[in-house]
Structures are given as structure tokens and as C-alpha cells.
């Protein structure tokens, strides 16, 4: 096996590992590959460093962080299978960039590499909630099926919320603003606490401490301030044009804030929301999905605290509360009105 082949395969593995935990078959294949040639450990280290080198450069430029598609159970002897030409083109581009990054590392030297901003990638799987301390002393609590990338430099603290939801407790440092980008929406803080959630139509922001400034990248207006106890929904560029300040809704009590962020403790807190809403939220955390088979039942309000990882208990409670019928299988749970 040549050094060039090792470098090429190392780039494949680095891209896969960057995109989240390997499946069990992938992990076994990875360990077999690594043990097959003593030079591969060094090649993998160079490939991992090249990815960090590239992403740190993107962070300095204020660009987004793109991930390669995750391919389960596929050993990198050949190209992964892709759903469309765009995904394949992205993977090939990423692979070429890793090779270029490895060459760049040799050019700038390890000292120059270490001087670049520190980049950290945090990924949660379905049903997982992760609380992670950041290098600056801040803490990110990351909700289910989410991805964030953190880039710390001397003058800035940049976070990209690529998918999902996170709550940030920001360490106070006026010399280094803390900026979260979620699509084309940016939120800036100094020392505060706030949550950001990406949805199909935009970004939901809730401030639990201090003040943040928020703006859409395609708007030239002055950033809007969202204070403690306020909430704002910001439509993305594909949605309707909205003004952030006009959509900041004051949450009047701490209990409402705690209820909205109950997911941090693995809870779903409901206070009159519809059953359909509750089911949609629970389905974010579980592979076995709940289906409500009756429209009228789905519009029924529900109150209570439920564990997000216990869909069976939730279904039993709903069946008892509404005199409904819950059917359970390995594939999912169906809730219907009795008699249907």
C-alpha cells in the first residue's frame, strides 16, 4: 500500500468520522483499516488536522460549516452511494479539499496551525441531549438530532447551528462577542443565556438572561434587541419578510421560560397545547413515531409533564385522559378515538 493510497483512504475516513459517530460495522472496518498499516495512523492524523484547518479558515471568513453526507456501513474502498449529483459533488469537493489541506499543513507548519481558531463540532443523535462546556467557559446544551460547530479565536466566538436546537450559557467577555449563526439569521451576545431553534420556516430565539442582538444577514436594518423573558421568531430568507422586533413576544413568567426549555432535563411540558403539537415534539426524540388517527382528537388540549424518551407512557396517559385507544407495535404507536 502506497503513502498516497493511505492518504486517500484516510481522507475518506476523516470525512465520515467528522459527520458523527460511526456505526458498529463502520467502526470495525475503520479499526481493521487502521491496523493494516502502521503509516495509516499518521495519515489519519494529517487528514483530521486538514479538516480542522479548512473549517477554521471558513470560521475566520464568517462562512457556514458544511458537513459531508453520512454513509452507514460503507467501507471507503470506493465512493459512497449518494441520493443525487449534488451530494456526490459535495463529497468529491470535500475530499479534494482535505488533500489540499494536508499539503497546506506541511506548508504553514504545526505552529501556524495551532495559531488558528480552535474549532469544535458537537453532534447529538436522535433522542440524545448533551451538555458541553466550551473552551471559553461557556456551556452549550444541545437538543436531539442537532449539530453545532464552535470556532474560538482571539477576537471572536463563532457558533454555527447547522441543525436542531441548543441553549447557550455565555461566559462574559466583552472583548470577544459570542455570535450564533442559524442559516441566514445571526444572534450576538456578550454574557447572557439564550436558546436558538431552527425550524422549517426560520429561527426561534428565547432569551433567558441578559440581552441579545439579532438580525437577518440579508437585511440592512439595525440589529434588534431581544431582552430577558422575550422570544422572537425570525423567518428565513425563503419565508415571509418579517421584522425581528415586531415578532418578539414577551414571556411574562419564569415558569413559562422553564416550561419552554424543559427539554434540557428530558421533559416535555404542556400547558394547553394540542395533542398534535405534543406528538410532533415527542417524535423528534424517538424512532418509534406516534400517529394520531383522529383529527378532532389531535386538536384536543393537553396539560402535563412527560419524559421525551417514554412515548409508550405518554400514549397510555393520553388514552386514559381522552378515553382513547392506543395500539403499540415495534414500528410505532397509533392513538385513535374509541370505536374507530
N, C-alpha and C positions, 0 to 999 in steps of 0.2 A: 504494500500500500504506500503510495507516494505522499509526501507532505502536502501537495496540492489537493489530493483526494481527501486527506484528513481535514484540511481547512474547509473544503466544500461541505463535507458532511457535518462538521462542527457548526457551520453557519446554519444548516438546516435544523440541527438540534437546538441551537441557541434561540432561533425564531420560535420554535414550538414551546420551549420552556418559558420564554418571555410572555407567552399568551395565557399562562395559567398552569396549574398543576397537571402533570402528565397522568394519563390513565394507567391502570396497572400493567396492561400489555405494553404500552409505550415505555413505562419505567423499566420494565425488564429488558426491552430492546435497547434502551439507552444504556443501561448498565453493561449489557453484553458488548455493545459497540465500544464503550469507554475502556473496557478491559482488554479489547482486542489488539491494542497498540499503545505502548507507553507514551507515544508522542501525542496521543489524542487529548490527554488532559490539558496539555499546553495549548493545543489548537482550540479547545472549548473555552479556555480562559480568555484567549485573544478574541474569540467571537463574542463572548458575553461582554467584554470590555468595549468592543466595537459598537454593539447595540447601545450601550450606555453612552458612549461617545457621541453617537448620532443623535440620540434623544436629548442629551444635554445641550447639544448645539441648537436643536429645534426649540428648546425651552428658552435659550438666550434670545432667539429671534422672535419669541412670542407666538410660535406656531403651535398647532394642536399635536396630539400624540396619537399616531395610528398604530393599530395592532395588526399583526398577521393573523389570518384565519386559523382557528384551532382545528386540527385534524386528529381525531381519536383513533388509536390502534393502528397507526400507519407508520411503518419504519421508513426512514428517509433514504431508501435506495433509489427512489425515483420521486418525481414531483407528486405532491398531494393531489387529491381529487377536488375539483372546485365546482361550485354551483354555476359560475358564469365567467366570462372572459375578464371581467373587471377584477374579480378576486384573484385569478391566476396572474394577471398583470401586476397586481399589488404584491403578491408573494415573490414573483421574479424580481421586481424592483427592490423589494426589501432585501432579498438575497444578494443582489449585486451591491447594494449599499453596505451590507455587512462586510463584504470583501474589501470594498474601498475603505471602510472604517478601520479594518485591521491594518491596512497599509498606512493609513493616516496615523494610527497609534505609533507605528515604528518611526514615522517622520517627526511627530511632536515630542515623543519620549514620554515615559511614565510620569515625570514631574509635571509636564504640561497637562496630561490627562487628569491628574489628581487636582489640578487647579480649577478644573471646570466645575459647574454647579453639581451638587450631589443630587442624584435622581433616584427616586424610589417608586416602585409600582406596587399597588395594593389591589388584589383581586379577591372577591368573595364568590363562592359558589351558591347555587340555589339553596335557600334556607339558612345560609351562614350569615352571622353578624359578627364583625371583627372590630375590636378597639385597638388602634395602633398609635403609639407615641411617635411623633415626627422628630426630625433632627434638631429643630429649633425650639423644642419644648412644647409645641402644640400637640393636640391629640385629635385624630380622625376616627370617628365611629362610623363604620361603613356598613350599609344595609345589604340585604340579599341581592345576589346577582349584579354586583356593581364593580366598576373598575375606575380607579383614580391613579394619576401619575403626579408625583410631587417632585419639584425641582427647586432646590435651595441654592441661592448664590449670595454673594456678599451684599447685594443691594436689593434683592427681590426674593419673595417666596411665592412661587407659582404652582398652582394645582390645576390639573385638568380632570374634570369629572366626565369621563368618557361614557359611562352608563350608570344608571341607577340613582342612588341616594346616599348622602353622607352628612354627618353633623360634625362641625369643626369647633373645637375649643382652641382659640388662637392665642398663643403666647404674645405678650405685649412687647413690641419692638417698633418704635416709630421710624427707625431708620430703614426698615425693610417691610414695606407693605405686603400683606397677605392677600393674593388675588386668586380667586377660583373662577375658572372658565368652564362653562357648560354649553357646548355648542357655540352660538354667537352671542351668548349672554355672559357678562363678567360681573363679579361681585368682589369688592375690595374692602378689607378690614385691617385694623391695626391690632387691637386687643379686644376680642369680643367672642361671642359664641353664636353660631347660626347653622341652619340646615339648608341644604340645596338638594332638590329632587328633579331629575329630568323626566319629562312625560312626553307623550306623542306630540303635544301641541306647544310645548315650551318648558319653562323652568319655574318651579315653585320655591320661594325663598321664605324662611321663617327665622326671625332674629330673636334669640332667647336672652341675649345680654349685649349691651352696648349699641353701636350703630354701624351699619354697613352702607356703602355706596354701590349702586347697581346701574348698569347701562347695557344697551344692546350695541354691538360693535358697528352696526350699520346706521346708527343714529348719531347725529352731531350735537344733540342737546346735552345740557349739563347733567351729570350723573344724579340720580335720585337717591335720597337718603331714606333708609328703612331702619326704624328705631326698635328698641327692645319691645316685644309684645306685638309687633306688626308683622304682617305677612303680605307678600306680593307674588302675583303670578305674572310672568313675563313671556308673552308669546314669542316663539322663534321666528326667523325670517320667513318661514313658509306659512306661518299663521297670520292672523289679522294684525294690523299695526296698532299697538297699544302703547300708552304712556305708563311707565312704571309707577309713578307716584299716584296716578288715578286708580291703580289696582292694588295699592297697599291697604289691606284690611286689618284693622286693629283687633287683636285677640285680647279680650279685656281681663282675663284672669289667668293666674299661673296654672290652674288646673286644666284649662284649655290647652295651654302650651304643652304641659306634661302629657296630656291625652294624645295630642298630635304626634309627639315624639316617643310614645310608649314602645315603639318598635325597638328602641335602644335596649330594652330589657326583655325583648322577645314577646311583647304583648301587642294585641290589637284592642284598642279602647274605643268603644262605640257609644254614642250618645244621641240616638235617634236617626243615624244614617240608615239607608235602606239595606235590606238583605243582599241585594245585588252588589252594592258597594262593598259590603263586608266580604263577600265571596271573592270579588275581584282582588281585594287586598290579600286575603289568605292564599289565593292561588299564586301570588308572587313568590311564596316561600316553599311550595310543595310540588312534587312531581305528580302526585295523585290529585287531580283537579276536582273541584266541586262544581256541579251544574245544578242550577235551579230550573226545574222544568215548568214552572207556572209563573206567568208574568205578574199576576196580581200578588202572589206570594213574594216575588222578588222585590216589589215596591214597598213591602212592609217594613216599618221602622224597627230597629233593634238596639237594645241597650245592654252593655256588659263589657267585661274584660275577658279576652280569650287568648290562649297561647297560639302564636302563629304557626308552630310546628305540630299542632294537635288538631288536624282537620276532622278526625273522627269524633272527638269530644265536642267540637263546635257543631257538627251535624246532629249529634244526639240532642244537644241543647236546643237547637232550632226546631227539631221535630217535636220536642216536648213543649216548647214555648208556643208554637203555632199549630199544634195538633196536626203536624205534617208527617210524612213518611220519608225516611232516609234509607237508601239502598247502597250497600257497600260492596265493592269489588276491588281486585288488585289494580284495575285500571283507573278507578276514580270513585266518586260519591255523587249520587243523584238525590236531590230533595224535591219532593212533589207534595201537593196538597193531597190529603187522604181521599181516596176514591178515584184518583187518576192513575 
